[in-house]
Amino acid sequence: MRSIWVHGSYMKALQPDVLQTALEIQDHILGPTINFNPRKTVNQSMAFSNSSWFFHSPLQYWSCSKEAIAADEDVIATVNKNLHQSTTVNVTLRHSIVFSGKRFEDHRLVAADALVITLVHMLDSPVGKYWERKAAQMGAEGSEKWRMIPSDGQSLTSTPYEFLFQPTATWEYLALAVAYTMGAWWFIATLWGLRALKSRLGLLVAATTQLAFTFTSTFTICAIVKTDLSMIPREYYPLIVVFCGTENMLQLVRAVIVTPSSHHPTLRSAEAFGKKGHIFLANTGQRLFILWIVSKFGGEGLSTFCRFATLALVFDFFYLLTFFAPVLSIDVRRPQLNDTLAASRELRYSSPERESTKPWVDFIFHGGKMPSTRIVGTLVLIIAVLICQWHFDQGILQTNQHLSGSTSTASSSILEVDVHQARTPTAWLRLQDHETVHELIIIVLNGSDRTPNRLGVRSFLPAFYDFIENQSLHFLLFVFITGVAINQFIKYLLADETPDDENHKGHGDEPLLSVKTFGSGHALDVVLMTASRDGIIVSVGLDRWIRIWDAQHGGRSYVVEDPGSNIDPFPVLALAIDSDSNWLAILSKKMVTLWNIPERRWGPTMSVDVKGRTPEAFFFSNNELELIDPVIIVRHNGLMTELHMEDQISKELQICRTPLVCVEPHLEKVVTNGCVPPPKIITASKRGCVHVAVQEDSGWVSYDLRLPWVSDDKDVNSILPLPALSSFLAIRDHSVDLVDIFTHNVTHSFVTENIKPGTLQCVHSTRRRPQCGSVGLGSFAFMYTCIETGNLMMQSYLPSREGDTICFRDPDKPGSKTCCLWRETVERKYSIENPGDWQALQSGYVVGVRKLQDKGKQAASNQLLGSIGGSGLRRRGVSDRRSHSDHSGSKNDGWEVWSLGSRGDETSVPLNSVHDQLLLVGKLGPVTKVGTNSIAVALGNVVKLITVGHERYDRPVNESDETFVGMAPAANRRKRPVLTRKRTD
């Protein structure tokens, strides 16, 4: 391949005079080329084979015709129009072939620095000799229009520009496939072995996304700065990023997991970066230094690969900080009770011999506990560099230095002449076929101004400048709108975040338990209290005041009264708040009265005779067809009354003929077969019979449940509905039956201590759907007060194998591999002495208020029943978190608030502070749940709000049982403001 470069003034090679001069030179070297076709007889007479040579030139855009060039009024338009024109030998006249030093704007060529005329011929073709003779003749004759470089027209044929390029062999493809497979397996196996993550698959997707971002960003920057990546096989480029990036990710995950689990996830990520950040930075700096050294002493191809790897490592580190770390802080979770028990089981059943085996063998078969791999990324980097260098003949690792030593020096003397070329011949030839040998002649027109100016070849890709000039405003607007949209979407997602992430341990130095005293609202003791999940608390005092508190707004309150009305709701027998926290139902001796909470006015009233006795149950039902949900009253004698307040209609049903001891609503929201199950009421009577009242199309119907008879524990004395599981608990003296609400079959029976009636509460994980189609759980626990000891007892149940699901199916029916039947679960028991009055919160904490004991008694409390490992569950964090105040509010006759976490850690704080000026109270008032992480306690005439972590009253929790029994807003009324709830009457 032989070339002639024709230069005019700097970046003005498309001027008509330059084109005409180039055509004269071309015709002199090759003969007449107008409408040239090498297959014509006239050209074949020159003894050239019709397949032995051809040439391409920008002048072929005008068919090498002087008249066509002279008649062309818009040369630039012609050049861009004929961009895809082909010659007679089917060679496309690309701009990169026929021009050098190109400048593009809006995807159009607007200027060029040189016209490139190229002859391509076979090595033994006589046309090469013909070219040499004509070039020497031109050099000897000279011209007033131009000067030739070299001046004699003889190119240095002994200084070829060439490289050795070894194509990728089959064994290399196999080696790369094995390397990528091992890298993916290494990352996935390690990640899957870590239990302190919410979603391993989600973190794997995040890691894959980061790698994709890294590749995309690196290739984009390389394209912008015109880095030629074609000299390295594309299969090698992901190698360094995959291993170095995944190594950094795994190191970060491990660093976060080893931080104290009692800290907030955000603080854990910050602590991990504080301990390991300098290591990540040093590793990245070390690899960048190695790449810099290699790029200085390696060949051109290897230097290009090093530039790509440098950019990739920088982007990988950037995305590790800005993308993967935030995702990890969300994905990491505090170890829950089931994690603690699983770890205890492993400690109990594992042997020292097993732990002393080879770590790599354990990793291959079990995953997660992989030996240190901090040098994997660096080793892969060095190996990749060596493999890439093997493909070239340039660099310090090659022995044939004649191509990169003196030869290259001689070559550069002719190829890089001092005429201020916008692109040197060396750089231009690198854009062409790599397996070439060239002989070059440069011609510069006399009188040309070769001083570089702003019209030269720009440093970056033309598309970059087009984007800045034409799309920058749209891009900034798009970034702004996208940022706002993502911000709102994240707020929407965080509104649904479970309390595990933000409510358990507080932030910074904030205590886990916080006690807030509402302002003086009553003159006498509070005797009745109820609350909703929206933070609305209603209290009734002996002073005949009904006060409504708003916990969301700092405890603002008002008294239920309307001077313009003659309604007198006293004496108050029962209270109920509807699911929207919109209506308060007040039951007195002879009527039910509704009070509109946001509008502060009375609503409909209905007469009802309860004989002056407090009913067994008083609550709002659920009816989507009515604006005000019906009010349900269930009396002690088993008579149920349904009051439709808007229509003033009353309906009755005799649920049971014997006196009732327990009544619980079961308002299920789980969609079954495309429909929502009707409301149900479950009752237990003194004789131990259980009835279920169901609202059918024809009205309420009562069904008698025939539960299995137990010889030594016959009577069911209380009921606990579990609507989220389509089940309920039938509680006897020392056993509990889990009963399916639809089939009325007993799923499982639990053996317990002697249960105090009405004290059993339950917490469980989110409902799952196993492959067998039944109800599934990850964990299940219930707690109750033991009659003999007065202790709080907790019994928890976990699958025997980690990752399995507790399955509610019939044991006789086939199940999936991950199903764990109730009889196969692992049971653990815990005990807390002197619990006082307590409530089990949805977040997994048990919170109570009790009388302060002597320190000697307190030290002996909170013992674990049943062994875990051998020493039981340790009370971690008790010594540094448990606070005992010596001020006046902490006397032995005072009160303290305590909490028990799912890991067995107990925390306590005084109920009263030194600033509270309260009378000594010998008995605690009503205690009720508020929201998801709080309880309200009446102490004398004062209402106190006790919160675990941070409360979010607007959080919808559709998987909580309390959602379905009147405590929470309905699932389809999410985050509705207080004053815009259900339309009022």
PyMOL commands that set and color helices and strands:
alter all, ss='L'
color gray80, all
select helices_A, chain A and resi 16-30+41-44+58-62+66-71+75-81+95-98+127-141+170-192+200-224+234-257+265-297+300-331+337-349+352-355+359-366+376-390+406-415+425-430+462-470+472-495+551-553+723-725+822-824+855-859+878-881+888-890+961-964+978-980
alter helices_A, ss='H'
color red, helices_A
select strands_A, chain A and resi 2-7+53-56+99-100+103-105+108-111+114-121+146-149+439-445+513-517+526-531+536-541+546-550+556-559+574-577+583-587+591-596+601-607+617-620+631-634+639-644+649-654+660-666+680-685+690-696+699-705+718-722+727-731+735-740+746-751+761-764+776-777+780-785+792-798+805-807+819-820+826-832+837-840+846-851+895-900+906-910+927-930+934-939+942-948
alter strands_A, ss='S'
color yellow, strands_A
deselect
rebuild
show_as cartoon
